Amino acid sequence: VVLAEGGYLAAMKSRYGIPNGSKLDSCDTCHGGPWPGRNVYGQDLDAAGSGDDLQNAFALTDTLDSDTDGAKNWVELVNGTWPGDSDDTTPVSKSTWGSISDDAARTCALARRS
């Protein structure tokens, strides 16, 4: 738990603008099941090499839809829904972001929340 709070969780909160005390401010964002297991989002982060380069692992998994609910992982994280739980999703239409890149859209979404 200390590792997640000190490293993984802090990095995730910073990258996606996750507020303190929100439901995503938790180890459950990646684990979400019996400890120390990982949900599908946590498994994707692990497969992307989160132990080697966490920011690269975030970048590699941003455009995935780990829980196959129709919303990319970064969209769920920015909007406060679980990227590893298909029952908790963000309603998003593809026209919302037009043709800009995922990185640009994530930056815009975070800026609007500030």
N, C-alpha and C positions, 0 to 999 in steps of 0.2 A: 504494500500500500504506500509506503514511504517513497519507493521508486517512482510510482505513478504520480504521486502528488508533487514530488520534487522535480521530475523530468518530463515524462510523457504527458501528464495531464497539464502541467504548466505550459508546455510548448503548444499543446492543442488549444488551450484557452487563449493564448496569445495569437496564434495563427488565425483562428476563426472568430475571435471576439466573444468567447463564451463568458457570460457574466458569473461572478461569484455567487454561489447559492442556487444556481439554476440546475435543472435536472441533468444537464450534460457536464456539470462540474462534479464529476463522479467517475470512479473506476468502471462503473457499469457501462460507460460509453463504449468501451472496448470489450469488457468482460461480460457484463449483462447476463450472467448465469452462474452456475456453481463455480466458485473460486477453485483453482486458478484458470479455469477454462476461458475461452474467448468466444464472443459472438462472431457472426460472419464478417463484420467490419474489423474487429480485432484480428481475425485470421488473415484478412487481406493486408492489413498493416504489417503483420508479422511476415507474410510472404514477400512483401515489398522491401523487407530489410530494415524494419524499424529499430532493431538493435544496433545496426551499423550507422545509419544516417537517417534520423527521424524526419528531418525536413524533406528529404528526398522521398521517404516513404509516404509522407502526407501528399506530396506532389503526385506521386504515382497512383495513389488511391483516390484523389480528389474527383476525378472524372468517372470513377466506377460507381455503380449502383449496387453496393454489396448486398443489400437486403432485397433487391429486385422489386422495389415498390414504385419505380418510375421516377425517382428523384436521385440525382447524383449525390454522392457523399458530401461534397462541399456545400451543396444547397441545403441539405438537412442540417449540417453542423451550424451554418450561418443562421438558419431559421429556428434552431432550437429543437430539432427532432432527432430521434435516434437513427443513425445510419446503419445500425445492425438489427433493426426491428421493423419488419414490413408492415406491422399494424400501426406504426407511428410514422406518418409521412407528411411531407410538405406539399400542398397542392401547388404545382408549378406548371405553367404552360410554356411550351418551347418558344412562343413568340415573346415571352417576357424579356428575354435577353437578346433577341435578334440574332445576329451572326457574330457577335463579339466573342473573344476567346473566354474560356472558363476562368483563367487568371484575372482577366479584366472584369468579368462579371462578379467574381468573388470580391475583388477590391471595391467595386461600386457598391455592392451589397453591404460590406462592412462600413464604408463611408456614410451610407445613408443611416445606419444605426447609431453613428456617433453623434 
